[in-house]
């Protein structure tokens, strides 16, 4: 007689697996192999009969949680016993009517909740890095905007300064254009040559000046009246080109 087999009514009997560990809510399956003829097979769970199957294939289940069938169609030497939606651990026993029995152990494993620690750490690390990058980009953007505003302000101030300088130059030039640089006050005997007097054309002759005309930049003619030592009055007309 082989190890693991027991005599049935007229044959050998074996139950596999001896130990089964399944997740809670899944199905657990056990196979009973019989060599020879047999009549009925009774399955127990936690010491309570839950299902009976005959050699002809008739199945009587006391709970919908348990089912049985032949491993292969028409092959009565192997019966598959299934416990659906397992939520409890306990012994599983298969007994041959009028013969021996075999017992296996069922263990239910409760699934552990997923460990989110690593995922949370990765997400936090990535989020922190992304936030830091966004912060740096924001600082650079604000700095550029501020620098552009300062540049525009300096350009505007420079334009204003240049405009005011140009206006000052124009005002100074306009004021000088209307100055009477050829005017000779009473008692003055001569006028120094200048660009307005045409190198002395308006210079008085003699020691006594009777009248000095106004010779401005825009004057085209200059009339000079002088009295010499002999007492004769002389009139000179100068045209400035």
C-alpha positions in Angstrom: 0.0 0.0 0.0 1.4 3.4 -1.0 2.0 6.2 1.6 -0.9 8.6 1.8 -3.5 6.2 0.6 -6.0 4.4 2.7 -8.2 1.5 1.9 -11.8 2.3 0.8 -14.6 -0.1 0.3 -12.6 -1.8 -2.4 -9.7 0.5 -3.3 -7.3 3.3 -2.2 -8.1 6.9 -1.1 -6.0 10.1 -1.0 -6.8 13.9 -0.2 -4.8 16.8 -1.6 -3.6 19.3 -0.7 -3.0 18.6 3.0 -2.6 22.3 3.8 -4.1 25.2 1.9 -3.8 28.9 2.4 -6.1 31.2 0.5 -7.0 34.9 0.7 -10.2 35.8 2.4 -13.1 36.0 -0.1 -11.5 33.6 -2.6 -12.2 29.9 -3.3 -10.4 26.9 -1.8 -10.2 23.6 -3.7 -9.4 20.1 -2.5 -9.1 16.9 -4.6 -10.0 13.4 -3.4 -8.6 10.5 -5.4 -10.1 7.0 -5.2 -8.7 3.8 -6.7 -11.4 1.2 -7.0 -15.1 1.3 -6.5 -16.8 3.5 -4.0 -20.5 4.5 -3.3 -20.6 7.9 -1.5 -18.1 10.6 -0.4 -19.0 12.9 2.5 -17.2 16.2 2.9 -16.9 18.0 6.3 -15.8 21.6 7.2 -15.0 22.5 10.7 -16.4 19.1 11.8 -19.8 19.6 10.2 -21.0 17.6 7.1 -21.6 20.1 4.3 -21.8 18.0 1.1 -22.4 14.4 -0.2 -21.4 13.2 -3.7 -22.1 9.7 -5.1 -20.1 7.6 -7.5 -22.9 8.3 -10.1 -22.3 12.1 -9.8 -25.3 13.1 -7.7 -24.4 16.0 -5.4 -26.2 17.0 -2.2 -24.9 20.3 -0.8 -26.2 21.6 2.6 -24.9 25.1 1.9 -24.5 27.0 -1.4 -21.0 27.9 -0.3 -19.9 24.3 -1.0 -19.8 22.4 -4.3 -18.3 19.2 -5.8 -17.7 17.7 -9.3 -15.6 15.1 -11.0 -12.1 16.4 -12.0 -12.7 15.0 -15.5 -16.0 14.2 -17.2 -16.9 10.6 -16.7 -13.8 9.9 -14.5 -15.1 8.9 -11.0 -11.7 8.4 -9.6 -11.2 12.1 -8.8 -13.6 14.5 -7.0 -12.9 18.2 -6.7 -14.4 19.8 -3.6 -14.7 23.7 -3.6 -15.4 26.1 -0.7 -16.6 29.4 -2.2 -16.0 32.8 -0.7 -13.8 31.6 2.1 -13.9 33.7 5.3 -13.0 31.2 8.0 -10.1 28.7 8.6 -10.6 25.1 9.8 -10.2 21.4 9.0 -11.5 19.9 5.8 -12.3 16.2 6.0 -13.4 13.8 3.3 -14.8 10.4 4.4 -15.7 7.4 2.3 -19.0 5.8 3.2 -18.1 2.5 4.9 -14.4 3.2 4.7 -11.7 5.6 6.0 -11.3 9.4 5.9 -8.6 12.0 5.2 -8.3 15.5 6.7 -6.6 18.7 5.4 -6.1 22.1 6.9 -7.5 25.3 5.4 -6.0 28.7 6.4 -7.6 32.0 5.5 -5.3 35.0 5.0 -6.7 38.4 5.4 -5.3 40.8 2.8 -3.3 43.6 4.3 -4.1 47.2 3.3 -1.6 48.6 0.8 1.3 50.5 2.3 0.9 54.0 1.0 3.9 55.3 2.9 6.3 54.9 -0.1 3.8 56.3 -2.5 3.0 59.3 -0.3 6.7 59.9 0.2 7.3 59.9 -3.6 4.3 62.2 -4.2 5.4 64.6 -1.5 8.9 64.6 -2.8 7.8 65.2 -6.4 5.3 67.9 -5.3 8.0 69.7 -3.2 10.4 69.6 -6.2 7.7 70.9 -8.5 6.8 73.7 -6.0 10.4 74.7 -5.7 10.8 74.9 -9.5 7.7 77.0 -9.8 8.9 79.3 -7.0 12.2 79.8 -8.8 10.5 80.5 -12.1 8.2 83.0 -10.3 11.2 84.8 -8.7 13.0 85.0 -12.1 9.9 86.3 -13.8 9.3 89.0 -11.1 13.0 90.0 -11.3 12.8 90.4 -15.1 9.6 92.4 -14.9 11.1 94.7 -12.2 14.3 95.2 -14.2 12.3 96.0 -17.3 10.3 98.6 -15.4 13.5 100.2 -14.0 15.0 100.2 -17.5 11.9 101.9 -18.9 12.0 104.5 -16.1 15.6 105.3 -16.7 15.0 105.6 -20.4 12.1 108.0 -19.7 14.1 110.1 -17.3 17.0 110.2 -19.9 14.6 111.4 -22.6 13.2 114.1 -20.3 16.7 115.3 -19.4 17.7 115.4 -23.1 14.5 117.3 -23.9 15.1 119.8 -21.2 18.7 120.3 -22.3 17.6 120.8 -25.9 15.0 123.3 -24.8 17.6 125.2 -22.7 19.9 125.4 -25.7 17.1 126.7 -27.9 16.1 129.3 -25.4 19.7 130.4 -24.9 20.2 130.7 -28.7 16.9 132.6 -29.1 17.8 135.0 -26.4 21.3 135.7 -27.9 19.8 136.2 -31.3 17.9 139.3 -30.2 20.8 140.9 -28.1 22.0 144.2 -29.5 25.7 143.5 -29.5 26.4 146.5 -31.6 24.9 149.0 -29.1 27.5 151.6 -27.9 26.7 153.5 -24.7 27.2 157.2 -24.4 30.8 158.1 -23.8 32.1 154.9 -25.5 34.4 155.7 -28.4 34.6 152.4 -30.2 33.0 149.0 -30.5 35.1 145.8 -30.5 34.9 143.7 -33.6 32.5 140.8 -33.4 30.4 138.5 -35.6 27.5 141.0 -35.2 29.5 144.1 -36.1 31.2 142.7 -39.2 34.8 143.2 -38.0 34.3 146.8 -37.0 32.0 148.2 -39.8 30.0 149.8 -37.0 33.1 151.2 -35.2 32.8 154.9 -34.6 35.4 157.2 -36.3 36.8 160.1 -34.3 36.6 161.0 -30.7 33.0 162.1 -30.7 30.2 159.7 -31.5 27.0 161.4 -32.4 24.7 158.4 -33.0 25.2 154.6 -33.0 22.7 152.5 -34.8 21.3 149.1 -33.8 23.1 146.4 -35.6 21.5 143.0 -34.7 22.0 139.6 -36.2 19.0 140.0 -38.5 19.9 143.7 -39.6 20.7 144.0 -43.2 21.8 147.7 -43.2 23.7 149.8 -40.7 23.7 153.6 -40.8 26.6 155.4 -39.0 26.6 159.2 -38.3 29.8 160.7 -37.0 31.2 164.2 -36.5 35.0 164.6 -37.1 37.3 167.1 -35.6 36.6 169.7 -38.3 33.0 169.8 -37.3 31.7 168.3 -40.5 29.0 165.6 -40.1 29.7 162.4 -42.0 27.1 159.7 -42.9 28.2 156.2 -43.7 25.9 153.4 -44.8 27.1 149.8 -44.3 25.4 146.8 -45.8 26.1 143.5 -44.1 25.8 140.4 -46.2 
